[in-house]
Amino acid sequence: MVLITGIPYGMPLERKITVHVRRDLLEKAQKAARAGVSETVRKGLELLAASEAYDGLLKMRGKVKFSVDLKELRQDRR
């Protein structure tokens, strides 16, 4: 939500939601995330949102040509 002359305008940046999940699934996810319920759900949603980008990168595997000379790069480190 943006404040324009002190008046809230537009949609809020966050939404409060209610989600029903299996107890065992939530416990496993929280253990893996080492976080509380809200942070675990946020992390899960971020991973899901990023999965499309990961899929695109995997499809490009072996198809991108780099014009980098590895020997030249290593000499630069000295």
N, C-alpha and C positions, 0 to 999 in steps of 0.2 A: 504494500500500500504506500502511496506517495502522499506527502503532505504538501498541499498547495495553499498558501496563506493560512496555514494552521488547520485546514480542513482535510480530513482523509479523502483520498481520491483513488479510484480504481480497485482492482482485486488485491486482497492481501497476498503477500509473498508466500505465506505458509497456510496450510489448511489443516484443520483438526479432523481426523477420520476415526472411524470405528472399524476394527478388523477382527474377524473371528478366525483364529488359527488353532491347530492342534497343540496341546500343551507340550508334548514331547518335541515337536518341531521347533517351537519357540525356545524351549530350554536348550536344545542343541545349537540353535542359531546364536543365542545369547552367549553360550559358552565359547563358540568359535569367534564371535565378535568381541568378547570380553567387555560387554557393554549392557546397558539397560534396554528395556523394551523399545523405547522411542529411537534410540541411536541404532539399535539392531535393525529395525524396520527401515530407517533412513539408509543405512549401509546397503541393505538388500536391494532397495529401490535404485540406488546409485549404480550398483553392479548390473542390474537388469537394464537400466537405461544405457549403460556403456557397452553392453554386449553387442549391439549392432555395429559399433565402431570396431570392436575386436574381431567380429566376423569379417568385416571388410578388409581388415589388415591381414587376416589369415588367408583370404582369397588372393591377396597380392603376393603371398610368399613365393619367392623364387622368380618373380616377374619384374622386379625393380632392379635396374642396373645402376650401380654406384660408380662414379668416376673418381675414386679415391685410391691413391697409391699407398698401400699399407706400410711399405718400407720408408717412404717419405714421412709419413705421420710419426712413425717410431723415431726417426732421426730428430724430429722436431721436439721430442720430449727431453732430449739430452741437453 
